[in-house]
Amino acid sequence: NKLGKVTWIVLLLWACAHQSVNAVALSRGPVRRKTKEIEGRQDKDLLRRSKRGWMWRQFFLQEEYTGTEHQYIGKLHSDMDKGDGTVMYVLAGDGAGTIFVIDSNSGDLHATRSLDREEKPFYTLRAQVVNKKTGLPLEPETEFTVKLHDINDNEPKFDKEVYTASVPERSHIGTYVTQVTAQDADDEMFGYSAKLSYSISQGHPYFSVEPNTGIIRTALGPSDMDREQREHYQVVIEVKDMAGQKGGLTGTTTVNISLTDVNDNPPRFMQSIYQFSVPEITKVESSVGRIRAVDADVGRNAEMDYTVVGGDGLDVFDVSTDRNTQEGILSLKKPLDYEKKKSYTLQIQVQNTHPDPRFLSSDAKDMATIRVSVEDVNEPPHFEKISYILEVKEDAAVGTMIGSVSAVDPDIRRSPVKYSIDRHTDVDWIFGVYVGNGSIFLQRPLDREEFAWHNISVIATEFNNPEQTSRVPVYIRVLDVNDNPPMLASFYETFVCENAKAGQKIQTISAVDPDDPVGGHRFLFSLAPESSVRANFSLRDNGDNTAGIFTQRTGFGRMHKSTHLVAVVISDGHIPMQSSTGTGTLTIRVCTCDRDGNMEMCNAEALSSAAGLSTGALVAILLCILILLLIVVLFAALKRQKKKEPLIISKEDVRDNVVSYNDEGGGEEDTQAFDIGALRHPEVMEESKLRRDILPSESLYPPPPLRKTLVPSRENADVRNFINQRVQENDGNPTAPPYDSLATYAYEGNGSVAESLSSLGSMSSEGEQDYNYLSEWGPRFRKLADMYGGEDSDWDS
């Protein structure tokens, strides 16, 4: 019975396998195949459905094959193959003919070389059966796949060779640090080749790693993870495939872990007592010294604040924190006085600016003592005030006492003090000060309208030590006195029409006063009693420091009288009252007007006035014209003087300038001692003038007495003619300067004993010279005789 059951089971499995193989046949669906009988037929006979062969649509091949023969993959078979050798199997697709080959007769499929799944996990191929003789396909192509079976041939690799992470110090056990990940190129779906497991190989006992995730965590408690003890850790993580089993491939990576700082350390003073000394003249807010506390923490956690919490100098000294160095800066809040107090004691406290209550209590502070000694200094006198303001009336008499300043020597010996005024602040010596008591008095009259304030400096100096001085500003205000009469605000010049009617307003006037009364100005206007125009004009005070001029009658005759001068009396109404008449004269001109009162005709003076050209404007215009004329004349004169001839035109003709000096010159810097124009070359003269500066060819003068060669002589007529010609040229020269100047005539005549005085002209001689006579001139000319008197000497040498 058991055997029968087994048989039935085997038959059942065979039937299922047969159905499965048909399901994965060579083609994905039914394919119609044409036989040779239907070739060329055009009838409507039904095609016969060929019976399909069977084969696997998927083959498996193990990667990294190491055998010497071709690796067998499987066998392809078609029902068209009757085993008579008339059919042939053809392979196409990925790697067909190179990587994969098929036996055309049997359909056996082989791989020609070892394959790597990580390079290509599968290959897609196509197979077809064709007739050997005709080469025609017997059925359509069928596609199938060759998949590579994975083996564990790749070790896992981390994403980074080196990881960097940080975790706060004092962290609890299991605190997350970072996560490392690795990748395995093997197939995750086949076996455990890509199943990874993480472990820690270096970094115990401080850190641990989760085997499945690669997450690194702390493994010790807060007391063991102290940054101040150890800050940096290097952890090596190992990853292994095959789920960590024996025989798996491994990879490693390094994780550099740093402990970040937390505020778990309070600041501490480096010493308990600090001592400083400071001169008593130290300025307020100046630094006295620095104190330092240390904190094992870093960055923000090491910031600290210093505070003065006790001592007898709480109101005299202050302490602040230098945020760059975290030092305490002791500074001065009030001035020191050695004579009053010689030393101070301070209690200084330091604590963190940002304490962390998780690690430090609020009482985490440190204390230190500071002792400050005040040094005695010889101080200058001190004024009772930092500045003085004094007042004096502008009509005060010379010698009047204005006020006083006072200064004392702050030192114990109390040296007497003398006073003086800094004359740089009182150049006109208007004020004086008594040396002994500092009283300031008036030395010159004052005028408020010129200067309303005077700012001077008074200097206090110790008698016994003149170097000890101090100064104080004194501001003197000059009080106003009514000492100036009012006057018209401007020069009024108006007109009245010939056809004006009585009571017509022709002008409004106002006044000004340089004085500055307390209640403001109040001007009173009236016509002068002696004024002769009362019959023609009247004045009406408006009560607002202005007044109006009105006509008294109808009709004015321009031909009868063209100008009226109206004298106005202006009073200021203060005590003592000031009034003016001479400066309050109004000019009224009579003009012809149209019906609307517009001026049509006046005399010449009035016309110019109406056109807006006053006498001052005309004067200004004339001055501008004169200035322009002067500029043109100066420019022409300068341009004329610049037209000078060149100094030297040709190197062949050079003139010496003989200048007579009757005073001592100014050295090399004196360029005005002679007229350089005298060196002008004669060739710049007009060509029409007679050339007298050329050596005559026929005239010879007797030779010098010291020369061995004799020269025939002739009269001096050529020299006299040359000089006369030059005198006439200079006298008739329109460009000659209008002052006396020296005219030099460089022609010496022919046959001169000294010949030419020009060093340049003498060099033009190319003949040999006899200098033996120099040895006959005595010892003073011995050097020249040695230089030029030798037989082998040459002038060119």
C-alpha positions in Angstrom: 0.0 0.0 0.0 2.8 2.4 0.8 4.5 1.7 -2.5 1.3 2.4 -4.4 0.8 5.7 -2.6 4.4 6.7 -3.4 3.8 5.8 -7.1 0.7 7.9 -7.2 2.5 10.8 -5.6 5.3 10.6 -8.2 2.8 10.5 -11.1 1.0 13.5 -9.6 4.3 15.5 -9.3 5.3 14.6 -12.9 1.9 15.8 -14.2 2.3 19.2 -12.4 5.8 19.6 -13.7 4.6 18.9 -17.2 2.0 21.6 -16.9 4.5 24.1 -15.5 6.9 23.5 -18.3 4.2 24.1 -20.9 3.4 27.3 -19.1 7.0 28.7 -19.5 7.4 27.5 -23.1 9.8 29.0 -25.6 7.2 31.6 -26.8 5.0 33.9 -24.6 1.8 33.1 -26.6 0.5 31.1 -29.5 2.4 31.5 -32.7 1.2 30.6 -36.2 3.8 28.7 -38.2 3.6 28.5 -42.0 4.7 25.2 -43.6 6.2 24.7 -47.0 2.9 23.6 -48.4 1.4 27.1 -48.1 4.2 28.8 -49.9 2.9 30.4 -53.1 -0.7 29.5 -52.4 -3.4 32.1 -52.8 -6.4 30.0 -51.8 -8.5 30.1 -48.6 -7.3 26.8 -47.1 -7.0 27.0 -43.3 -3.5 26.9 -41.9 -2.6 24.1 -39.6 -1.5 25.0 -36.0 1.9 23.4 -35.4 2.6 21.7 -32.1 4.9 23.8 -29.9 8.1 22.4 -28.5 9.1 23.1 -24.9 12.1 24.6 -23.1 12.9 26.7 -20.0 12.4 30.4 -20.3 15.0 31.0 -17.5 18.4 29.5 -16.9 20.6 29.9 -13.9 24.4 30.1 -13.9 26.8 30.4 -11.0 29.1 33.5 -11.1 32.9 33.4 -10.9 33.2 30.0 -12.5 36.8 28.8 -12.2 36.7 25.6 -14.4 38.9 25.2 -17.5 36.0 24.1 -19.8 33.0 26.0 -21.0 30.3 26.1 -18.3 27.2 24.2 -19.2 24.0 26.2 -18.9 21.2 24.0 -20.3 19.6 22.6 -23.4 17.3 24.1 -25.9 14.9 21.8 -27.8 12.1 22.3 -30.4 9.5 19.8 -31.6 10.6 20.8 -35.1 13.8 18.9 -34.4 13.1 15.3 -35.4 16.7 14.3 -34.8 17.4 13.9 -38.5 19.9 16.8 -38.6 17.8 19.0 -40.8 17.3 21.8 -38.3 19.8 24.2 -36.8 19.7 26.2 -33.6 20.6 29.9 -33.8 21.3 32.2 -30.8 21.1 36.0 -30.6 21.0 38.7 -27.9 23.3 39.8 -25.1 26.7 38.2 -25.5 25.6 35.7 -28.1 28.6 34.2 -29.9 31.1 35.7 -27.4 29.9 35.0 -23.9 27.3 32.4 -24.8 27.5 29.8 -27.5 25.0 27.1 -28.6 25.5 23.8 -30.3 23.6 24.3 -33.5 22.8 20.6 -33.8 21.9 19.6 -30.2 20.9 23.0 -28.7 23.3 22.8 -25.8 24.0 26.2 -24.3 27.4 27.0 -22.7 29.2 30.1 -21.2 32.6 30.7 -22.6 34.1 32.6 -19.6 33.6 33.4 -16.0 30.9 36.0 -15.3 30.5 38.5 -12.4 27.0 39.1 -11.1 28.0 42.5 -9.8 28.9 43.6 -13.3 25.7 42.3 -14.9 23.1 40.2 -13.0 21.3 38.6 -16.0 21.5 38.4 -19.8 18.6 38.3 -22.3 19.0 36.0 -25.3 16.8 34.9 -28.2 16.8 31.4 -29.8 15.3 30.2 -33.1 15.2 27.0 -35.2 16.0 27.3 -38.9 16.2 24.9 -41.8 19.8 23.9 -42.4 19.4 23.8 -46.1 17.3 26.8 -46.8 18.2 28.9 -43.8 14.5 29.7 -43.3 13.1 29.9 -39.8 10.9 27.1 -38.8 9.3 28.9 -35.9 9.5 32.4 -34.4 12.3 33.6 -32.1 11.9 32.8 -28.4 13.3 35.0 -25.7 14.8 33.7 -22.5 17.0 34.9 -19.6 20.2 33.6 -18.1 20.5 34.8 -14.4 23.7 34.5 -12.5 23.7 32.9 -9.1 25.4 35.1 -6.5 28.4 34.0 -4.4 30.0 35.9 -1.5 32.8 37.5 -3.5 32.5 41.1 -2.4 33.5 42.5 1.0 31.2 45.2 2.5 32.4 48.8 2.2 31.6 51.8 4.4 30.2 55.0 2.8 33.1 57.0 4.3 36.6 56.0 5.1 36.6 58.4 8.1 33.6 59.6 10.1 33.6 62.6 12.4 31.2 63.0 15.3 30.7 64.7 18.6 28.8 64.2 21.8 28.5 66.4 24.9 30.6 65.5 27.8 28.8 64.2 30.9 26.4 62.3 28.6 24.4 59.4 30.0 24.9 55.8 28.9 23.4 55.0 25.5 23.5 58.6 24.2 23.3 58.6 20.4 26.7 59.7 18.8 26.4 58.9 15.1 25.5 56.1 12.6 27.8 54.4 10.1 26.5 52.5 7.1 28.1 50.0 4.8 27.1 48.6 1.4 27.7 45.0 0.0 27.6 44.5 -3.8 26.4 40.9 -3.4 22.8 39.9 -3.9 20.6 40.7 -0.9 17.9 38.2 -2.1 20.1 35.2 -2.3 21.6 33.8 0.9 23.5 35.9 3.5 26.1 37.3 1.2 24.8 40.8 1.7 23.6 40.4 5.3 25.8 42.8 7.3 26.6 42.9 11.0 28.5 45.8 12.8 30.9 45.5 15.7 33.4 47.7 17.4 37.0 46.7 17.3 38.6 49.8 18.9 36.9 52.2 21.3 36.0 50.0 24.3 34.8 50.7 26.9 33.7 54.2 26.0 31.4 53.5 23.0 29.3 50.7 21.6 27.6 50.0 18.2 24.3 48.3 17.3 25.0 45.2 15.1 22.1 45.7 12.7 21.9 49.5 12.4 25.5 50.7 12.9 24.4 53.3 15.4 27.2 54.3 17.8 26.3 55.1 21.4 28.1 56.0 24.6 28.9 53.1 26.8 30.1 54.9 30.0 28.4 57.2 32.5 28.7 61.0 33.0 31.6 60.8 35.4 33.7 58.9 33.0 33.1 61.1 29.9 34.9 64.3 31.0 36.2 66.6 28.3 38.7 68.2 30.7 40.3 64.7 31.2 40.1 63.5 27.6 38.6 65.2 24.6 39.2 63.1 21.5 38.5 59.4 20.9 39.2 57.3 17.8 36.8 54.4 17.3 37.2 51.6 14.7 34.0 50.0 13.5 34.0 46.6 11.7 31.3 45.3 9.4 31.0 41.7 8.3 28.7 40.0 5.8 27.1 36.5 6.1 25.3 38.0 9.1 28.6 38.0 11.0 29.1 34.3 10.7 32.5 32.7 10.4 33.9 33.0 6.9 32.2 36.3 6.1 34.1 39.2 4.5 34.8 42.3 6.6 35.4 46.0 6.2 36.4 48.7 8.7 36.1 52.5 9.1 37.4 55.0 11.6 35.2 57.3 13.6 36.8 60.3 15.3 34.6 61.3 18.2 35.1 64.6 20.2 33.5 65.5 23.5 31.9 68.9 23.3 32.2 71.2 26.4 29.5 71.8 28.9 29.7 74.4 31.7 30.7 72.0 34.5 33.7 74.0 35.9 33.5 77.3 37.8 36.1 80.0 37.3 38.9 80.3 39.9 41.3 83.2 40.7 44.9 82.4 40.1 45.8 84.2 43.4 43.8 85.3 46.4 45.4 88.8 46.9 46.2 91.3 44.2 48.1 94.6 44.9 48.2 97.7 42.7 49.6 101.2 43.0 48.2 104.2 41.2 49.2 107.9 41.0 46.7 110.3 42.5 46.6 112.3 39.2 45.2 109.3 37.3 42.3 110.3 35.2 38.8 108.9 35.7 37.9 105.8 33.7 41.7 105.0 33.4 42.8 101.4 33.9 44.5 100.6 37.3 45.3 97.0 36.7 44.1 93.5 35.5 43.1 90.4 37.5 42.7 87.0 36.0 40.6 83.9 36.8 40.8 80.6 34.9 38.0 78.3 33.8 38.7 74.8 32.5 35.8 75.1 30.2 36.0 76.7 26.8 34.1 79.1 24.6 30.8 80.4 25.9 31.1 78.3 29.0 34.3 80.0 30.0 32.9 83.5 29.9 32.9 85.1 33.3 31.9 88.3 35.1 33.8 90.2 37.7 32.1 92.3 40.4 33.2 94.5 43.3 31.2 93.2 46.2 32.9 94.8 49.2 35.7 97.0 50.6 36.1 100.7 51.2 36.5 101.6 47.5 33.1 100.6 46.2 32.3 104.1 45.0 35.9 104.8 43.8 36.8 101.8 41.7 34.9 99.6 39.2 35.7 96.3 37.5 34.7 95.1 34.0 35.5 92.1 31.9 37.7 92.0 28.8 35.7 89.7 26.5 38.7 88.8 24.5 41.0 87.6 27.4 38.3 87.1 30.1 40.4 89.3 32.4 39.0 91.7 35.0 39.9 95.3 34.3 40.1 97.5 37.5 39.3 101.1 36.5 38.9 104.4 38.4 35.4 105.9 38.9 36.3 109.0 40.9 39.4 111.2 41.2 42.0 110.2 43.8 43.5 112.4 46.4 46.6 111.2 48.3 46.1 113.9 50.9 42.6 112.5 51.8 43.1 108.7 51.4 46.3 106.7 50.7 45.0 103.2 50.2 41.9 101.1 49.4 40.8 97.5 49.9 38.3 95.8 47.5 36.6 92.4 47.5 36.2 91.0 44.0 33.9 88.2 43.0 34.0 86.1 39.8 31.3 83.7 38.3 30.3 82.3 35.0 28.2 84.5 32.7 26.1 81.5 31.5 25.9 78.9 34.3 24.3 75.6 33.6 22.2 74.4 36.6 22.5 70.8 35.5 26.2 70.8 36.3 26.9 73.9 38.5 25.0 75.4 41.4 24.2 79.1 41.6 26.8 79.4 44.4 29.7 78.4 42.1 31.7 81.6 42.7 35.2 82.6 43.7 36.5 85.6 45.7 39.8 87.6 45.8 41.1 90.7 47.6 42.6 93.8 45.8 44.7 96.3 47.7 45.3 99.7 45.9 47.9 102.1 47.1 47.6 105.8 46.1 50.9 107.4 45.1 51.6 111.1 46.0 52.2 113.4 43.0 53.1 117.0 42.9 49.9 118.3 41.4 49.3 121.6 39.7 46.9 124.2 41.3 43.2 123.4 41.2 40.7 126.0 40.3 37.5 126.2 42.4 35.4 126.0 39.2 35.9 124.3 35.8 35.0 127.6 34.1 34.0 131.2 35.0 31.3 133.5 33.5 31.7 137.2 34.2 29.7 140.3 33.0 30.7 143.9 32.4 29.0 146.9 30.9 30.4 148.1 27.6 30.8 151.7 29.0 32.9 150.5 32.0 35.9 152.6 32.6 39.5 151.3 32.2 40.6 149.7 35.5 37.1 148.5 36.5 37.1 145.2 38.4 35.2 142.5 36.5 35.5 139.5 38.8 38.1 137.0 40.1 39.2 133.4 39.9 40.7 131.3 42.6 43.0 128.3 42.6 44.9 126.4 45.4 47.7 123.9 45.5 46.2 120.5 46.5 49.4 119.2 47.9 50.1 119.1 51.6 52.7 121.9 51.5 50.1 124.3 50.0 52.4 126.3 47.8 51.3 129.9 47.0 49.8 130.5 43.5 50.2 133.4 41.1 47.9 134.2 38.2 48.4 135.4 34.6 46.4 135.6 31.4 47.2 133.5 28.3 47.8 136.3 25.8 47.1 134.0 22.9 43.5 134.3 24.1 43.7 138.1 24.7 45.9 139.4 21.9 44.7 143.0 22.3 45.4 143.0 26.1 41.9 144.1 26.9 41.9 142.4 30.3 44.4 142.1 33.1 44.7 140.0 36.2 46.3 140.7 39.6 49.1 138.2 40.2 48.3 137.7 43.9 44.6 137.3 44.1 43.3 136.5 40.6 41.1 139.6 40.2 40.4 140.4 36.6 40.2 144.1 35.5 39.6 146.1 32.4 42.6 147.5 30.5 41.0 148.9 27.3 37.5 150.3 26.5 34.9 147.8 25.3 32.3 147.9 22.5 29.5 145.4 22.6 28.6 146.0 19.0 32.1 144.9 18.0 32.5 141.9 20.4 29.7 140.7 22.6 31.8 138.0 24.3 35.4 137.6 25.2 36.9 134.2 25.9 40.2 134.2 27.8 42.2 131.7 29.7 43.7 132.4 33.2 46.8 130.4 34.2 47.6 129.5 37.8 51.2 128.7 38.6 52.9 127.6 41.7 55.5 130.1 43.0 57.9 127.3 44.1 57.5 125.2 41.0 56.7 127.1 37.8 56.3 123.9 35.9 53.1 123.1 37.8 50.5 125.1 36.0 46.8 124.8 35.3 44.4 127.0 33.4 40.7 127.8 33.4 38.5 129.3 30.7 36.8 132.6 31.6 33.9 133.8 29.5 33.3 137.6 29.8 29.9 138.9 28.5 29.7 142.5 27.5 26.4 144.1 28.6 24.7 146.5 26.2 24.4 150.2 26.8 22.3 152.5 24.7 25.1 154.3 23.0 24.2 154.1 19.3 21.5 156.2 17.6 19.1 154.5 15.2 19.4 155.1 11.4 17.5 154.3 8.3 17.5 150.7 7.4 18.7 151.4 3.9 19.4 154.3 1.5 16.0 155.4 0.4 15.6 157.1 -3.0 12.1 157.4 -4.4 10.1 159.6 -6.7 6.9 161.6 -6.7 4.8 162.1 -9.8 4.2 165.6 -11.1 0.4 164.9 -11.0 0.5 163.5 -7.5 -2.4 164.4 -5.3 -2.3 165.6 -1.7 -2.1 162.8 1.0 -0.7 160.2 -1.4 1.8 157.7 0.2 5.0 157.6 -1.7 7.4 155.6 0.6 7.5 153.5 3.7 10.7 153.7 5.8 12.2 151.6 8.7 15.2 152.0 11.0 17.9 149.8 12.6 19.9 150.2 15.7 23.1 148.2 16.6 22.2 148.3 20.3 20.3 145.4 21.8 17.8 146.6 24.4 16.2 144.1 26.8 12.6 144.9 25.7 13.4 145.2 22.1 13.5 148.3 19.8 10.9 151.1 19.8 11.6 153.7 17.2 10.0 157.2 16.9 9.9 158.9 13.5 9.3 162.7 12.8 10.4 165.3 10.3 13.3 167.6 11.3 12.0 170.9 12.7 14.3 172.8 10.4 13.1 170.8 7.4 12.0 173.0 4.5 9.8 170.3 2.9 7.0 170.4 5.4 4.8 172.2 2.9 5.4 169.5 0.4 5.6 166.3 2.4 4.5 164.9 5.8 5.5 161.9 7.9 3.2 159.5 9.7 4.6 157.1 12.4 3.0 153.7 12.0 3.8 152.6 15.6 5.5 149.4 14.4 9.0 150.8 13.9 8.1 152.0 10.4 6.8 155.3 9.0 5.1 156.5 5.8 6.0 159.6 3.7 2.9 161.4 2.2 2.4 164.4 -0.1 1.1 167.6 1.4 -0.1 169.2 -1.8 -1.3 168.5 -5.3 1.1 168.8 -8.3 4.8 169.1 -8.4 6.9 170.8 -11.1 9.9 168.9 -12.3 11.3 171.8 -14.2 10.8 174.0 -11.1 12.5 171.6 -8.6 13.5 168.1 -9.6 14.8 166.9 -6.2 13.5 167.2 -2.6 15.6 166.2 0.5 13.4 165.1 3.4 15.3 165.1 6.8 13.8 162.5 9.2 14.5 162.4 12.9 14.6 158.8 14.4 14.7 158.3 18.2 15.0 155.0 20.0 13.0 155.8 23.1 15.5 154.3 25.6 17.6 155.8 28.3 19.7 157.7 27.5 17.7 158.5 24.4 19.6 158.4 21.1 18.4 160.1 17.9 19.8 160.9 14.5 19.0 163.2 11.6 22.1 163.3 9.5 21.8 159.7 8.6 18.0 159.9 8.1 17.7 162.0 4.9 15.3 160.7 2.2 15.8 161.7 -1.5 12.6 162.3 -3.4 12.8 163.1 -7.2 10.0 164.6 -9.3 9.2 162.5 -12.4 6.7 162.6 -15.2 4.2 159.7 -14.8 1.2 158.3 -16.7 -2.4 158.1 -15.4 -1.6 154.9 -13.5 1.3 156.5 -11.6 4.0 154.7 -13.6 7.2 156.8 -14.1 7.8 157.9 -17.7 10.6 160.5 -17.5 13.0 161.8 -14.9 16.3 163.6 -15.0 19.5 161.6 -15.9 20.3 160.9 -12.3 16.8 159.7 -11.5 16.7 157.6 -14.6 19.9 155.8 -13.7 18.5 155.3 -10.2 15.2 153.9 -11.6 17.1 151.5 -13.9 18.8 150.1 -10.8 22.3 151.6 -11.2 23.3 153.4 -8.1 26.4 155.5 -7.7 28.1 152.5 -5.9 27.3 150.3 -8.9 28.7 152.7 -11.4 31.9 153.0 -9.3 32.2 149.2 -9.2 31.8 149.0 -12.9 34.5 151.6 -13.5 36.9 149.7 -11.1 36.4 146.5 -13.0 37.2 148.1 -16.3 40.4 149.7 -14.9 41.5 146.3 -13.5 40.9 144.6 -16.9 43.0 147.3 -18.6 45.8 146.8 -16.1 45.8 143.0 -16.6 46.0 143.5 -20.4 48.9 145.9 -20.1 50.8 143.7 -17.7 50.3 140.7 -20.0 51.6 142.6 -23.0 54.6 143.8 -21.1 55.5 140.3 -19.9 55.0 138.8 -23.4 57.3 141.5 -24.8 60.1 140.8 -22.3 59.9 137.1 -23.0 60.9 137.7 -26.7 64.6 137.2 -26.2 67.1 135.7 -28.6 68.7 132.3 -27.9 71.8 132.3 -25.8 74.0 130.5 -28.3 73.1 130.0 -32.0 76.2 128.3 -33.2 79.1 126.7 -31.5 81.5 128.4 -34.0 80.8 131.9 -32.7 80.8 132.4 -28.9 80.8 135.7 -27.1 82.2 136.3 -23.6 80.2 138.4 -21.2 82.4 140.8 -19.3 80.5 142.1 -16.2 81.7 144.7 -13.8 80.8 144.1 -10.2 80.9 146.9 -7.6 79.4 144.9 -4.8 79.6 141.4 -3.3 77.6 138.8 -5.2 75.2 136.3 -3.7 77.1 133.2 -4.7 75.9 130.6 -7.1 72.3 131.3 -6.2 72.5 134.9 -7.4 71.2 134.8 -11.0 70.3 138.5 -11.2 73.9 139.8 -11.0 74.2 140.3 -14.8 72.1 140.6 -17.9 72.2 137.2 -19.6 70.9 138.9 -22.8 74.4 140.2 -23.4 75.5 136.8 -24.5 73.3 136.8 -27.5 75.0 135.8 -30.7 75.4 138.4 -33.4 73.9 136.1 -36.0 70.4 136.8 -34.7 70.7 140.4 -36.0 69.0 141.3 -39.2 70.9 140.2 -42.3 70.8 143.7 -43.6 73.1 144.9 -40.8 76.8 145.1 -41.3 78.7 142.1 -39.8 81.5 143.6 -37.7 82.1 140.6 -35.5 84.1 138.7 -38.2 87.8 138.8 -38.0 89.2 140.9 -41.0 91.4 138.9 -43.1 93.8 141.6 -44.1 94.5 143.2 -40.7 97.3 141.9 -38.5 98.4 143.3 -35.2 101.9 143.1 -33.8 102.5 139.8 -31.9 102.7 139.7 -28.1 106.0 140.3 -26.6 106.2 136.7 -25.1 105.3 135.0 -28.4 108.1 133.7 -30.6 106.1 134.2 -33.9 105.8 137.8 -35.2 102.5 139.1 -36.6 102.3 142.3 -38.8 100.3 145.2 -37.2 97.6 147.5 -38.5 95.5 150.4 -37.2 92.5 150.0 -34.8 90.0 151.5 -37.3 88.1 148.2 -37.6 87.5 148.0 -33.9 86.3 151.6 -33.7 83.9 151.1 -36.5 82.6 147.9 -35.0 81.9 149.6 -31.6 80.2 152.6 -33.3 78.0 150.3 -35.3 76.9 148.5 -32.2 76.2 151.7 -30.3 73.9 152.9 -33.0 72.1 149.6 -33.1 71.5 149.6 -29.4 70.4 153.3 -29.4 67.9 152.6 -32.2 66.6 149.3 -30.9 62.9 149.8 -30.0 62.9 146.7 -27.8 65.8 147.8 -25.6 64.9 147.9 -21.9 64.1 151.3 -20.4 66.8 151.0 -17.7 70.6 151.2 -17.8 72.2 148.0 -18.9 75.6 146.8 -19.9 76.1 146.2 -23.6 79.1 144.0 -24.3 81.0 144.1 -27.6 82.8 140.9 -28.0 85.0 141.8 -31.0 88.5 142.4 -29.8 90.1 143.2 -33.2 92.7 141.2 -35.0 96.2 140.5 -33.7 95.4 141.0 -30.0 98.2 140.3 -27.7 96.0 138.0 -25.5 94.1 136.8 -28.6 90.6 135.6 -27.9 89.5 135.5 -24.2 87.0 132.8 -25.0 88.0 129.3 -24.0 85.7 127.8 -26.6 87.1 130.0 -29.3 90.6 129.1 -28.5 89.8 125.5 -29.0 89.0 126.1 -32.6 92.7 126.4 -33.4 94.0 123.1 -34.8 97.6 124.1 -35.2 100.4 123.2 -32.8 101.1 125.8 -30.1 104.4 126.6 -28.5 104.0 126.7 -24.7 107.7 126.8 -23.8 107.4 130.4 -22.7 105.4 129.3 -19.7 108.6 128.1 -18.0 109.9 131.7 -18.1 107.0 133.0 -16.0 108.3 131.8 -12.7 107.4 129.1 -10.1 103.7 130.0 -10.1 103.3 128.8 -13.6 105.4 125.7 -13.2 102.4 123.4 -13.1 101.1 124.8 -16.4 104.6 124.6 -17.9 104.8 120.9 -16.9 101.4 120.2 -18.5 101.9 122.0 -21.8 105.6 122.8 -22.1 106.8 119.3 -22.9 108.1 118.4 -26.3 105.7 115.5 -26.6 102.7 117.4 -25.3 99.8 117.9 -27.6 97.0 120.4 -27.3 94.4 117.7 -27.9 95.8 115.6 -25.1 
